[in-house]
Amino acid sequence: MKKKENYKVALILPETKEGKDILETAYANVLAKITLKKLNAKELKELIDSFEKQK
């Protein structure tokens, strides 16, 4: 049986508002890409519709 490898992640948080905004945008982009890969077209449309209703 092959041993599973673990990944280590180091997170350095910015101290400035601008840095936090950049980090937030990058994190949102990563989550959006993951979501696009995981949902089919119907599920994605339902998600978008639910966000539209929240506006």
C-alpha positions as CSV (number, residue, x, y, z in Angstrom):
1,M,0.0,0.0,0.0
2,K,1.4,3.4,-1.0
3,K,1.8,5.9,1.7
4,K,-0.2,9.1,1.2
5,E,1.9,12.2,1.1
6,N,1.0,15.3,3.1
7,Y,1.4,18.9,2.0
8,K,2.6,21.7,4.2
9,V,1.3,25.2,3.6
10,A,2.7,28.3,5.1
11,L,0.4,31.3,5.3
12,I,1.8,34.8,5.7
13,L,-1.0,37.3,6.3
14,P,-0.5,40.9,5.2
15,E,-0.7,43.7,7.7
16,T,-2.1,46.4,5.4
17,K,-5.6,46.8,4.1
18,E,-4.4,46.7,0.6
19,G,-2.5,43.4,1.3
20,K,-5.6,41.9,2.9
21,D,-7.7,43.0,-0.2
22,I,-5.2,41.2,-2.5
23,L,-5.3,38.1,-0.4
24,E,-9.1,38.1,-0.3
25,T,-9.3,38.4,-4.0
26,A,-6.8,35.6,-4.6
27,Y,-8.6,33.4,-2.2
28,A,-12.0,34.1,-3.8
29,N,-10.4,33.2,-7.2
30,V,-9.2,29.9,-6.0
31,L,-12.6,29.0,-4.5
32,A,-14.3,30.1,-7.7
33,K,-12.0,27.8,-9.8
34,I,-12.7,24.9,-7.4
35,T,-16.4,25.5,-7.6
36,L,-16.4,25.5,-11.4
37,K,-14.6,22.2,-11.5
38,K,-17.0,20.6,-8.9
39,L,-20.4,21.7,-10.1
40,N,-22.2,20.8,-13.2
41,A,-24.0,23.5,-15.3
42,K,-27.3,23.2,-13.6
43,E,-25.8,23.3,-10.1
44,L,-23.7,26.3,-11.1
45,K,-26.8,28.1,-12.4
46,E,-28.6,27.5,-9.2
47,L,-25.6,28.9,-7.2
48,I,-25.5,32.0,-9.4
49,D,-29.2,32.5,-9.0
50,S,-29.0,32.2,-5.2
51,F,-26.2,34.9,-5.2
52,E,-28.3,37.2,-7.5
53,K,-31.3,36.9,-5.0
54,Q,-29.0,38.0,-2.2
55,K,-28.1,41.3,-3.9
